[in-house]
Amino acid sequence: MTTNESNQYIKFVLIHLVIGLLIYFVPFVSKLYAISIILVGYRYVILRKNTNNEALYVAAYIVGAEVFLRMTEGNFFEQYAKYGVMGVLLIGMFFKGFSKNAILYWIFGMLLLPSIFLSFFTLNFETDIRKAITFNIIGPITLMVCSIYCYQRKITFEQIKKILDMLAYPLMATLVYMYLYTPSVKDVVTNTESNFETSGGFGPNQVSTILGLGIFLFFVKIVLSSKTTLIRNINILFFIIITFRGIVTFSRGGVITGFVMILVVVFLLLYYTKAEAKSKVVMLVVFGAFALGGIWLYSSIQTSGLIDKRYANQDARGREKLSKLTGREQLIESEFNMFLENPIFGVGVGKNKEYRLETTGLDAASHNEITRMLAEHGMFGLFALIILLITPFLLYLNNQQNIFVFSFVIFWLLTINHAAMRIAAPAFIYALSLLKVSFINEEAPVVHRESTV
């Protein structure tokens, strides 16, 4: 990282800290921020004709900002970010095309069609059919578009690190807003349930998901992108803060996912780095372990020990809860039953919630994309899931320079098991696993000398 790159990074950090402050004190700025992302981002891609995959940078930024915009009511409509991501990637494909071998993801999209048509006949008359279908299918469609763009698209390792930077910048503004929204965690935590107050007033599940991704992003930045003491310390500070705020959302899925991603990328770093760099990776991992211990202790103190009970699956009185998945087991089981009863076409997109209410009396969503795909799409959904699961690993056999492949797929897989695809992040992050990474005038990833702790 040159001096100019370091100065640019610091400038972007300061800009996003100011954005967080402005939106907290002048909420309407969130709307301006939302429209600016699209207008400035799209213009940037069009003017540069997507010469260096600028579309990916803009899409990454939109993904990183989505939860913040929802949290601050900056979205103009619910799926604003998903349409924003698809739009900029379609513009990118207009200028630079896409791989003809991406036909697998066209097939994935076609496998979704039978159940969509079925929905027009199975959904109740009083149901808003357009809304019911769109809500459930927009996530998979976003994944399809992202995957077609990314499939075997050549990109350098430095470019993929820049994509991770673009994901991380909006999270800095998010953290500022969350701290201003809830300066004292101790005052708002009274039980072991997911906490809206510590999540910026928004859904803890989605906030935990994006903060968990942030935990991974800042760890990677500490290891691979912190080539000066100042940049390293900035990234360490953000890693500590985002880990703490992720933990105290009391929504476990996102935080656990973030640390699983870290474990996987550490293993690959140790496998690929040169002998002299391995010790530096180990030192950073040891530092991270001690930091996590300190963060957890501080979180426990701030929540009067309730966070320990939450992760031990206990209530505020220390009694073990009957359900380990906050009651979703029964919902997941009902979706498996729908698949078994309707194995070919499923029950139709958007129908599973109605079907569950009619058969079990439960009016709730499982937030599990895998069982939803099976229930609503039947065997077509099963084949679609097989394509998604197998393809990244087959590509990895011929391109092992994308050391983030497994972490990206794990984020998608674990996230859709607890938060479905309500935000764009799992679709976009999954697609990044399909990129063809190369080292042009670069060495394989090593830890810079100044990055040691």
N, C-alpha and C positions, 0 to 999 in steps of 0.2 A: 504494500500500500504506500504510494508516494505521498509527499507532503500535501499536494493538491487534493488527492483522494481523501486524506485524513481530514483536511479542512472542510471538504465537501460533506463528509459524513457528520462532522460536528455541526455544520450549518443545518443539515436536515434534521438532526436530533433537536436542535433549538427551535426550529420551525414547528415541529410536531408537539413540543412541549407548550408552545404558545397556542397552537390550535386547540389543545386540550383545555387550556385556561379560558380561551375566548368562548368556546362552546359552553363551558360550565356557566360563565357569567352572562353570556348573551346567547341563549339557546337557539335563536333563529339562525345563527351562523352555521349550525349543523346542516340546514337546508342548502345554504350557499356552498358549503364544503362538498356536499353530495353532488350537486350539479357541476361544480368546478372539476371534480375528479373525472367526470365523464367528458366534459367539454375539452379540458386541457389534455386529458389522456388520449382521446380520440384524435384530436388535432395533431398531437405529437406523433402518433403512429402514421397518420395520413401524410404529413409533411415529410417524414423520413422513409415513407413507403415500406415500412417494416423491414428495413435493410438488415438490422441486427437483432431481430426478434423483439422489437420494442413492444409489440402486442403482449408478449408474456410479462414484461415489466408492469405494464398498465393493469393487466388482469390480476397480477399478484397484488398490486396495491389495492385494487377494489376488494379483493378477497380479505386482505388484512383489515380493511376499514369497515367491512359489512356489519359486524356485531356492534362496533362503536356507533355507526349510523342508526342502527335499530335502537340501541340503548338511548340515544339522544334524539330520537324521532326525526332524524335527518332524511330517512328513506321517503321517497315520493309514493312508493307502493311497496308491498311486502317483498316481492321478488326482484326489487330494484338491482341488487348486486348480481344476481344470476343473469339477468338480461344484459347488464352492463358487461359482464365477463364474456358472455357469448357474442355480444355485438363486436367487441374489440378484437376477439380472436377470428371472427368471420372477416373483418376488415384485413387482419393480418394474412389470412388465407387468400384473400382477393389479390394481394400484392405478391405473396410468395408461395401460394399453392399449398398442397399437402401431399403426403405420400400415398401412392396408389395402393400400397399394402395396408393402408388403414381401413380396408374393406371390412375387417373384423368388427370395427366399431360402427360401420354402417349396418352390418348384420345385427349387432347389439341393438341398434335403434329400431330396426324392423321387427325384432322379436318383441318389442313393446307394443306394437300396433294392434295385434288381435285383441288384447285385453282392453285397449282404449275403445275400440269399436263395440266390444261387449258391454262396456259401461253405459252406453246410450240406452241399452235395453234392461239393464239390471238395477240401476240406481233408482231410488224412490222418486215419485213425481214431484214431491215438495223440495227435493234437493236441487241446489244450484249446480247443474251438471258441469258447466264450464269451469266453475271454481273448484269443484271436487276433483275433476280430472287434472286441472293445471297444478293444483297444490301438490298432488302426489307424483306427477310425472315430470315436473320442471327440473327436479334434482337429477334424475337419470339422463334427461336431455342435455343438461349442462355438462354432465360427465362425458356424454357422447361427443359433444362439440369440442370440449377441452382435449379429449383423447385423440380425436382426428387431427387437431392442430399439432399436438405434441408427438404423435406417432413417428418414431425414428427421425425426428427433426434434429439436425446437427446443431450442437451448441457447445461452447467451451466451458471448462470448469469455472473460469472467472465469471462467465455469464450466469451460470446457475447460482453462484454466490450472490450475484447482484439481484437475482430474483428473490432470494431469501431476505436480502436487505429490504426490498420493496414490500415484502410481507410484514417485516418487522416495524417499519416506520409508523404506520397507523396505530400499532399497539402501544407505542410510546404515548401518543395522545390519549389513548384509552385509559392507560394507567393514571395519568394526571387527573382525568375526569373522575375516575373511580375513587381516588384518594380525596378529592375535594367533596365528592358525594357522600363518602363515609370516612371521615378522618379518624374516627375511633371505632375499631372493630369490636372492642370489648363492650361498648354500649349497646350494640344491636344484636349480639349473639345470645340467644336464650335457650336454644334447643339444638338438636343434631340434624334438623331438616335442612335441605338446600336453602340458602339464604339470599333473598332478593336484595336486601340492603347492602350486603358486602359485594354484590354483583352489579353495582351501579344502577340498581332499580330495574334490571332486566332479567331475563330467564337465566338462572344459574347454570343450567346444563349447557346452553350455547356459549355463555361467557367462559365457563370452565374449559370448553372445547378449544376456543381460540387462544386462551391464556396457556393451555397445555401445549399448543403448537408453538406459542411464544417461548415457553421454557426450552423447547428443543432449538428454536432459532437462535436464541441468545447463547446457548451452550456452544452451538456450532460456530457462532461468530467469535466466541472466546478462543476456541481451538484453532480455527482456520483463518480468521479475518482480523485478528487483533495484533497488528504488527508494530504498534507503538504502545508505550506504557499508558498514555492517556486513553487511547481507544480501548485498550484491554480493560482499564478500570471502569470506563463507561459501560461496557458490555457486562462486566461482572455485577455492577450496580443494578442494571436492568434485570439481569438473571435472578438476583436475590429478590427484587421487588415483585417481579411477575410470578415467581414461585410462591411467595407469601400470599399474594392476592388470589392466585389460583387455588391454593389450599383452602383459604377461608371462604370461598364460595360455598363450601360444604357439598359441592358436586364433584364426586370422585373421578368420574370417567375421563374427563379431559386431562387432569393432572397425571393420572396413571398412564394414559396414552403417551403423554409427553416424555415421561421417564423411560417407558419401554422403547420409544424412538431413540432416545439417547443411548441406551444400552446397546442397541443394534448398531448404531453408527460408530460407537466406540470400538466394538468388536471388529468392524470392517477397517477402521483406521489402524488398529493394531495389526491387522492382517496385511494391509497394503503399504504402510509407511516403512521407511528405511529403518535400520536397526537403531541409528542414533536418535531418531525422532520418537521411537516407541517409548523411551523413558519419559519424554516430555508429555506425551499423551497420558501416561500413567500418573504423572505428577498432577496434571489437570483434573483427572478423574478423582484422585485422592482429595484434592482441594474441593471438588464439587461435592464429594460425599460428606466432608466436614461442614461445608456450607449448608448442605441440605439438613444435616443434623441440627445446626444452629437455627435455621429457618423454622424447622419443625418445633423446636423447643420454644421459640418466640411465639409461634402460632398457638401452641398449647397454652402458653401463659395468657395470651390475648383473648383466648376463647374459654378461659377457666377450665381447661381440660376437655371441653366438649368435642374438639376436633379429634382427639384420641379415640373418644367413644364412637364418633361418626365412622372412622376408618376401621374400627373394631366391630362395626355393625350393631351398635348399641344405642338405646335411647338416652335421654338426658339423665335418667336414674341409673344407668348402667345395665339395664336389662337387655338381653340380646333380642334383636328384632326377628320376627318369624321369617321375613323375606330378606334375601340378600341383594335383590335387584329392585328394591322399593316397589314391590308388588307387580312388576312387569312379567314375572314368570307365567302367570295365568293368561296374560294377554298374548304372550309369545306362543303358548301352548294352543290357544284358540286359533292363531294364524296357521300353525302346523295342521290343525284339524281341518281348516278351510282348504288347505292344499290337498290333503288326503281325500276330502270329499269332492273336490273339483280339480283333479290332477292335470287336466289338459290345458284348459284356458284360464283356470282360476276363477275368482268371483267377479273380476272386473276392477279397473282402476278406481280407487276411491270408495269401493263397495265394502271393504273389509270392516270398517268401523260400523256401518249399518248392519252388516251381517252378524257382527259380534253382539251388538245390542239386541238384535232379534233372537239370537240363539242362547246368549248367556246373561243378558240384562246389563252387561258392562258397557258403559259409555266412555271409552278411553282409548288412547293410542299407545301402541307398544314402543314407538320410537325405534323400532328395529327394522332397518331397511331390508335385511336378508329375508326375514320371515314375511315381511310385507310383500316383497317381490314374489315369493313362492305362493302366498295366499291370493294375490291379485292377478298374477300372470301365469300360474301353474307351471307346466313343463317349459314353456317359453321363458319364464322367469329363471328357471333352473339353468337352462342353457346360457342365458345372458350372464348369470353369475359366474358360470364356469369360464366364459370368455374373460371376464374381469379378473378372475383369480389367477388364471394360468398365463395370460399374455405377458405381463411384466417380467415374470421369471424366465420365460422363453427368450425374451429379448435380452435379458441380462446375460445369458450364456454367451452372446456374441458381443456384448458391450459391458464389460465389468468395470469400466471407468466411472460409471454413475454410482458412486458409493452410497448415495441416498435412496436407492431403489427400495430396499427393504423397509427403511423407515417411512417412506412415503406410502407404501402399500399398507403398512401396519396402521398408520394414522387413519387412512380411509377405512380399513376393515374394523378397527376398534371403535371409531367414531360412529359409523353407521349402525353399530350394535347398541348404542345408548342414546344417540341424538339424531338418528336417521340422516336425511340429507336436507335438513331445514335451512342450513346455510351453504354457501358455495364452496367452502373450504375443502371438504372431503373430495368433491368432484375434481377441483383444480389440483389439489396435492396428489391425488391418484394419477392424474394425467402426467405430472412431472416425472413419474417413474418410467414413462415411455420414451423420454428424450434420449438421444444418442450423444453422450458426452465424450468430448475429446480434449486432450491437452495440447494446445497449439502454442508453441514457444513457452510451455510451462512444464514444470515437473509435477509428478504425482503429488497429491496433497501431503504436505508436511507441516509441522508446527513451527512457526517462526521463532527464532532465537529469543526475541524480546517478549514472546508470549508466555514464557515460563513463569511460574509463580514462586 
